[in-house]
Amino acid sequence: MNDIPAFPIKDFPYMTSHDGLSMRDYFAAKALQGMLAETSLKATVEEFANKSYELADAMMKAREA
């Protein structure tokens, strides 16, 4: 279920179809954006990236419920 597109483009005149960003990547980007906006959080780049995907996976799982 991780490969669900977040912004698919289909059937638009003069545009090439593509699946867009995955829903998981979209959720991870939003989670990362929120974490980086909180200036009191301190972590390495890798820790921020890992946590953003951990949160994205939790959001994907919540969608299944």
N, C-alpha and C positions, 0 to 999 in steps of 0.2 A: 504493500500500500504506500510505500515511500516514494513511488515514482508518479504520483498524481500531479499533473501540471497545475501551477498556481495561476498562470496567465496565458492559457492557450489562445492562439489566433487561428481561426478557421473561417473559410468562406468569405473573406473580405476581398472586394475587387482590387486588383493591382497589387495584392500583397501575397507573399509566400506564406504558406501555412507553417507553423512550428508549434511545438508543445510548450514553449516558455519555461520559466523557472519552476523547479519542482516545489511542491507544497512544503516539503521538509526543509528545503533551502530557504524558502520564504519565511517560514516560522523561525528558523535559526537566525536569519538576518534581523528579524524584528526583536528577537530575544537579545541578540548582541547589541543592537541599537539601544535597548533599554538599559542593559548593563553598563554600557559605556557612558550613558547619560548620567549615571549615578557616580559622581566623582569620588565618593568615599570608598568605592570598591577597588581593591588592589589585587591584581593577579597578573600572571604572565600572559602573553599573547596566546599561547597554547591552552592555558587554563580557560581563558575567555572563549576560545573557539570550541573546546570540548564541552564546556557548560552550555553554550548556546545550542549545540546539537543534542545534548541531553534534554534540555527543555523542549526543543523541537520534537524529539521522539515522544516525550510525554504528551505534547499537544496532539500529535498524530494518534496516539493511543486513545486519548480522550475523545477524539472524533469518532472512533469505532464504537464507543459505548452508547 
